[in-house]
Amino acid sequence: MTSVTGSTLKITGDNSANELAIEQTSQGLQVQALNGTKLNGILRGVLILSNPTQMNIDLLGGHDRLSLADYLGGGVSVKLGSGNDQLNLNGTTNDGALVVDLGSGNNSLAANSGGPVGEDPNVVGGNFTLLAGAGYDRLIIDTLNVLANLSMDSGAGQDVVSLGSGSTNGITTIALGAGNDIMAIQDRTSRGLFSLNAGAGDDLLGLRNGDYKESAVFDLGAGKDALLSQLNTFEVNVTRLGGAGPRGAIDTLYSALDSIFGDNTVTGFESLPTTETPVSALYTRLVNAFA
């Protein structure tokens, strides 16, 4: 069901598997139902709306799929409910907040560039919030610029998370939840405080070619965790928090490839090896996780 109140578009699904594609066109905002989904009672129905400035989408339960491409407007709220859901964002630009709640289930998110030649990044003018709930989630963000704060929580489960090129002007807060998680952060500038809580489990974190202008805090939790730093600049300090875990499990910072630590303040890590031998193996494991 769709409705427009003032300048706000509201879309409500059901507990079946809903599939929708929303795309900004020259005629307006196009909403299209795909496969067996009905839009206002019409199978594979299509609506073209006069550029609403806000969107509230709640597809409820079921294995839902939603794509949002080249959107130009205000704040967006997306809830996909329980189920193994999939969300694609391609070149969206909104001058308000973007809130995404994937719900529980084995969910996937892909955020890529859009536009006519595929070079327009995703831009969030307000806060960006991503919640994935419990499940084995795969969250791949290739491009994202956030003009305020960024908050991500992948929930419990063995998650694979990537945060790619772009910048965050405000505070960055990331929680991976319990489970043996893998996360890669690459080609990003963090202008505010940076905090990552990996939760319990044997986690692998890879940071490459980033610029961290304020303090970076890593709460790695219980487990044998590894943080691989390559070609990063930490302009203030890096702090590790969290317990070592059982059976002598330790947290290790591998920094063999020219990372720069502004004031040489690195605290809390139980192992700081200088050999590059484990770095190659860890990097291969990271690459394979995202293949």
Protein Blocks (a to p, Z undefined) as FASTA:
>chain_A
ZZdehjaccddddfbdcdddddddfkbccdddehjbceehiahiacddehiabdcddebg
ajdddddehiacddddddebjajdddddehiacfbdcdddebgajdddddddedjnopac
cddfbdcdddebjaddddddfbdcdfbbcdddebgajddddddedddfbdcdddebjajd
ddddehiacfbdcdddebgajdddddehiacfbdcdddebgajdddddehiacfkbccde
ddebeehiacddddfeopacfkopaghiabdcfbfklmmmmmmmmmmmmZZ
